[in-house]
């Protein structure tokens, strides 16, 4: 009982340190203190995340709740003001632009006899993001999606379905426009 209480207290302290002190610091490429700010965010977030890989970059304003359901692989990056909620697995060497949103649950809408806000949420569906993925600015990744290795998600894309490896996906709804490992054909 005491050991559990000490662990909860320690987690609350690290959560406060990240939320109040580390998250608002300027971005990692700021002229004055960028590398120091980056190191402090990585250090504090590393105490919260379920897994925090080596050499990660967690940018200014990145939100991930308590972090205990977030896995972040080696050399990966959480972009400025990104928002991750629920169980999210991010592979190695994956980067994301500013304001990316990844959520693992949504509102229920099945019943028409009561307002949506009174129906509660659907069950959580984890999001899995592979290695060497680039997620563009303001992309939205919805519950239950798996993004394959080496994929590119274009800025502003809304991803509601799985993305195959090597795919370049753009638009709302997200659609594959080509594969990175196949030569582009010239327009006629």
N, C-alpha and C positions, 0 to 999 in steps of 0.2 A: 504494500500500500504506500509506504513512504517512498520507495524507489520509483513507483509510478508517478507520485506527486512531484518528485524532484525532476523527473523527465518532462512532465507537463510544464513545470515552471521554467525549465531550461528552454523548451520549445517556444514558450511565450516570450521569453527574453529575446531570443534570436528573431522571432517574428517582428517584435517591436523594433529591434535594431535594423532589420532590413527595411521595414515599412516606413519608419520615421527618419532614419539616418542614411541608409544606403540608396534606396530607390529614388529619392529626389535629387541625388547628386547629378551634376552635369554628365553628358555622354562621354564615352571612353575616348573619343577623338577631340575632346575640348582642348583648347590651347594650354590651359593651366590646370594641371593635375589630372588629366584624363586617365593615364595609366594607374594612378593611385585610386581614383574613383572606381575604375574597372575592377581592380583587385579587391577593394572593400565590398563591392556588390557580390563578386564571386565568392568571397569568404563567407559573408553572412548568408547568402542564398544556399551555399553548400551545406550549411547546418540545417536547412529546412527541407530541401528537395529529397525525394526518395533516393535518387542517384544524381550526383553532379559530377560529370566527367572532368578530365584534365583539360586545362587551357580553354575553358568555356568563357564566353563573353555574355554578360547579362546587362543590357543597356538601361539607360535612364528610364524610369517609369514602368518597367516590366512588372506585370501583376500575375501572380499565380496562386492566389489564396494562401493557404498554409504550406503549400508546396509538397506535402507528403504523398501526393499521387502523381508527381511529375518526375519523369526520368529524362535526363539531359546527357547526351553522349559526349565523348571527347571532341574538342575543337568545334563545338557547336555554339550557336549564337541566338539569343532571344533579343529581338529588335526593340527599338525605342517604343515605349507605350504599348507593347503587345499585351494581350490578355488571354491567359490560359486558365481554364476551369475544368476540374475533374481529372480523370486518369488520362494522361498524355505521355506517350513514349516517343522521344525524339532521338534519332540515331546519331552517328558520328559525322562530323564535318557538314552539318546542316545549318543553313543560315536563314534568317527571316528579316524582312524589312520592317519599317515602322508600322505600328498599329494593326498588326496581324491579330485576328481573333480566332481562338480554338476553344470550342465548348463541347462538352460530352453529354449534355442533356438538353431537353427542350420541353415546352409546355405540352400538356395533353390537350387535344381538341375534339376528341371523339363525340362527347356528349353535346347535344344542342339545347338541352333543357336547363343548363346552368352556365353562367359565364365562364370563359376560358380561365380567368384568374382563380377560379374556385376548383378547377379540375386537377390541380397539382402538376407535377412533372413526370415525364416518362422516365423509365429506368435509365441509368447511366450506360452509355455505350462508349468505351475507350477509343481514343484516336491513336493510330500508329503511324509514325513518320520515319521513313527509312534513312539510310546513309546518303550523304552528298546530295541533299535536296535544297533547292533555293525556293523560298516562299516570298513572293513580292509584296510590296506595300499594300496594306489594307485588305489583304486576302482574308476570306472567312472560311474556316474549315468546320464542318458540321459534325454532329455525333456519329460515331461508328465508322468513320472514314479511315482507310489505310492508304498511305501514299508510298508508292514503291521507290526503291533506291534510284538515285540520279535524276529524279523528276524535277521539273521547274513549274512552279505555280505562278502565273502572271499576276501582276498588280491588280487588285480589285476583284479577283476571281472568287466565285462562291462555289466551294467544293462540297457537294452533297453525296458523291459516289466515289468509290475507290479509284485511285489513279495508278495505272500500270508503271512499272519501272521504265525509266528513260523518257517518259511522256512529257511534252510541253502542253500545259493546260491553261486556257484563258477563258474569260467571260463569265456570264451569269445566265444560266447555269454553266459550270465549268465544262469545257469540251476539249478533247485532244486535238491539237492542230498539227502536230508532227511528233516524231521521236528523235531524240538527240543522237542516238546511235545509228541512225540511218541517214544517208546523204539526202540533202534537200534536192528536190527536182526543180528545174528552172521553169519559171512561168512562161507560158507560150503566148 
